[in-house]
Amino acid sequence: MKALLLITALLTGCETSAVWFATHPDEQTVTVDGYSISVVPRGANKFDAFGGDDGMQTSTALLKARQTQAVEIVSKCKVTVAEFVPSTWILQTVVQCGYQ
């Protein structure tokens, strides 16, 4: 029981957890290809994205494309850098606004 409480406490405060994304005050959810993706700003020109997969069959490239599109919808800017956080499916991005 103590282990479960510890794990729950760690996950709810971890910035790479689904709970953190879902409860973040600046979180916005958009739908891309029928999948919900959460996008959270992380400072000047930086956004994180989470979600957008079906749990098993979504390729890494497709997931990255969906999350990138979600960030571009929320930020209204072009993603110039996009990398997954190691051992997670959270995409950290950098955007540049004013693209022609």
Secondary structure, DSSP 8 states (H G I E B T S, - for coil): -HHHHHHHHHHHH-TTSHHHHHH-TT-EEEEETTEEEEEEE-STTEEEEEE---SSS--HHHHHHHHHHHHHHHHSSEEEEEEE-TTS--EEEEEE----
